Amino acid sequence: MNRNRWHSVRSELFSNVFGIIAVCILVLLTIASTLAFLSPMDPNKLDVTAKLLPPSASHWFGTDDYGRDYFTRALYGGRVSLMVGFASMILTTGLGTVIGLVSGYFGGWIDNLLMRLLEVFQSIPSFLVMLLLSVFLSPSVGNIIVIIALLMWMNIARIVRAETLSLKTREYVLYARASGQNSFGIIAKHILPNLVPVIIVGATNNIAFAILMESSLSFLGFGVQPPNATWGSMLNNAQSYVIQSPSLAVFPGLLILLTVLSFNILGDILRVGFEPKLGRK
């Protein structure tokens, strides 16, 4: 069954032009950001004599208001933005999966307690909480990752719980219980493996959301502090020069758009691939 699911995902991906493009974009951006150190330009080197230069052969994205090479800063900014997205996704997925599994499998007062906790977190405006925490905590990549993760686990926990409620009534799970297997063994052998498709789809969507949240925080000045760059902080700095040098806003904005859109497209393809009946007539 799992093999058929993965075969369906591969078929769906390679038959979808937008899916292939999305994967190529994500791979290209990840590799380029990872290898940013190979750029001959220093992302933080100031050169007031070369400020606000338009894109050219020597400066592919032009230069900013301090004369720094904008392409190199975009590469280093992408490294931070993608790292925040992936790291937040890992923490969010792990926390949400554990809570959803425990809540759905054991039920009773544990389920009630965890679901009430989930509802409390969901009732709080996430972005407002992130702004408040960012003000009181020192602005660093680690703190941003933790803040985003703590406020993003609810959706995947709810999805995992719903799927666990369905899986624990399956015959093979009931047989495992009747044969004397302990609960954690049943979860590890019979339930968790069948949750992998749901978790993967949720994790893909969480990456896109985390990148957007980090960009929003950096745009408002609560994210990674200067001189280090992220795509959001680059957009923030470009506000004063939108008319004079619109490319300062276009390039980081386009990178955020392409990254988030690619992850969303990939998430939709994974959802259809893992649940082919929902995507095909």
N, C-alpha and C positions, 0 to 999 in steps of 0.2 A: 504493500500500500504506500509506504513512504517513498519507495523507488518510483512508483507511478506518479506520485505528486511532484517529485523533483524533475521527472521527465516532462511533465506538463508545464512546469515553470520554465524549463529550458526552451521548450517549443514556443511558449507564449512570448518569451523574451526575444528569441531570434526571428520570430515572425512579425515583430513589432518594430518598425523603423524608428519610432520615437524612443523606444526602450533602448535600442542599440546606441542611438545618439546620446541618451542620458548616461548610459554606462561609460561611453567614451569620454564625455565631458567630466564625469566624476573621477575617472582614472587619470585623465590629463591634469586636472586641477590638483589632485592628491600628489601625483609625482612631481609636478612643478613646484608645489609648496614645500614638499619634503626636500627637494634639491635646490631650494632658494639660496643656500650658501654658495652655490656655484656661480652666482651672479657676480660679475666684476665690480658692481656698484655697492657701496655701503648704504644701507637703507636709512641710516641716521646722519649721514654726512651732510653738513650745511654748506650751501654755496649761493649766497645772496645775489651773485652776479648772473645766476642762471635760473632765477625763480620764474615760475609760471610759463615755462617754455611749452609750446605745443608738441604733440607727438611727432617724433622724427626717428631717423635711423639710429641715432645715438641714444635717444630716450623714447622707447616705444610707446609709453603712456604719457610722455611729457614729464614735467617736474612740478612740484608743489610750491607753495608760497615761501618755502625755505630753500628752494633749489634742490631738494632731494629727488632722486630718481623714483618716479611714481610706479613704474613697473616692478622694481625691486621691492618697494614697500608693499605693493599688492601681493607679491609672492609671500613675503614674511607675514603679512596680515592674514593671508589665506591659511598659513600654517596654524596660527592661533585660532582662527574661526573654526577650522575643520577639527582641530584637536579638542576644542571645547564641545563641538557637536558630537564627536565620537565618544569622548570620555563621559559626557553627560548621559549619552544613550546607554552606555554600559552600566553606569550606576542606576539610572532610572529603570532599565530593563530588569536588572537584578533585584532591585527593591520591589518593583511592581510584581514581578513573577513570584517571589517568595510570599508576599502578602496575599496575592490572588490564589496561589496554590493552597496555602494554609487555610484561608477563609473558605474556599470552595470545597475542599476535601473534608475538613473536620466539622464544618457547619456549627450549629448550636450557638452558644454564647460567644464563642470565638469569632464566628462569622458576623454576628450582630455587632460586636465591639469593633472589629476591623472595618466594617462597612460604615458605622457611625463616624469613625475616625476619617475615613475616606470622604464622607459627605462634608465633614467640617473643613477639610483641606480644599475641597472643590468649591465651597461657598466663599472662600477668601479670594479676592482678586489677586491672581498670581503676580501680575506685573507690578502692582502696588507693593506687594510684599518684597519682591526682588529689589525694587528701588530702596525701600527702607533698610533691608539687610545690607545692600551695597553701601549705603551711607554709613552704617555703624561698623561694618567690617572693612578691613583694609582691602583696597582694590587690587586683586591678584587673579591670575588665571585659575588657581586652585579654588579660591572662594567662589568665583563665578560658576565653576563646574558644579560644586556642591549645592549652591543655591538653586541653580536650574534643575538639578536632579531631584532635590527635595520637593520641588513644586511641579514635577512632571510625571510622577510615578502613578498617579491615580487612574488614568485612562487604561494603561496596560494592566493594572491590577484588576480593574473591573472586567476587562476582556478575558484575562486568564481565569478569573473566578468563574465566569459564565461557562467557559469551555470545560473547566474542571468539574463543575456540577453535572455536565453532560457525560463526561468521560467516566466518572466514578460509578455510573449506573450501567456501564457496558458489561457484557457477560464475562469477559476475560478478567475484569477488575473484581467482579463479584466472586469469581472462581478463586482468584488469588487470595481474597479475604477468607473464603471458606477453607482454603488449604492451610491457613495459619500464618501467612506472610504478614510481617509487621507493616504498619502504615507507611513508614519512610521508604521501605523497600518497594512497596506498591507504587508510591509516587515516583521513585527514581526509575523503575523498570517499565511501568505501564502507562503512567499519566504524563510525566514530563516529556518523554520522546514524542508523544502525540501533540504536545503543545508547541513544538518547535516552529511549525508554519505560522501559527498565530503570533508567537513571540517575534519572529523575524519581520513580519509585516509591521507590527507595532513599533519595533526598534527602528525600522527605516523611516517611518513617519516622525519618530522622536528626534532623529538626527536633524531633519529639516526644521522642526520647531525649535530645537536648541540653538541652531545657527541663527535663526531669526531673533530669538530672545537675546542672544549675546550681541548681535548686531544692534538691536534696539538699545540695550544698555550702553554699549560703547558710543552709539550715536548721541545719547543723552549725557555722555561724559562720566558714567558710573562704571565703565568697564575697565579694560586694560589702559593704564595711564601712559602718556607721552614719555619718552619719544617712541616707544613701541607702538606698532600699528596693528589695527584689525580693520576689516572692511567697514564695520560700523563707525569706528573713529575716523576713518578716512572720509566717509560721508559727512560726518559732523564738521570736520575741518573745511570741507568744500563749500559749506553754506555761504560763506562770505565772498566766494569767488565764482558763484554759479554763472553769472552773466559774463564776467571777464574771462573765465576759463572753465567752461561747462564740462570739459573732459574729466575734471577732478571729481565730479559727482557721477558721471556716466560710467566710468570703468568699475569702481567698487560696487555701484548699484547693479550693474550688469552681472558682475561675478556673484553677488548674493542671489540675484534672480535666477541665474542659470543653475546654481548649486541647489537651491531650494526646489526649483521646478524639477530638476533631474531626480532628486530624492523622492518627490511626490509621484512622478511618473513611474519610477522603479517600484515604489510601494504599491501602486495600483496594479502593476503587472504581476507582482508577487501574489497579491490578493486573488486576482483572477486565476493565476496558475495553480495556486494551492486549493482553490475552490472552483474548479472549471465549470461546474453546473451553473454558477452564478454569472459567469461571463460568456456563456455560449447558449445559443438556442438549440 
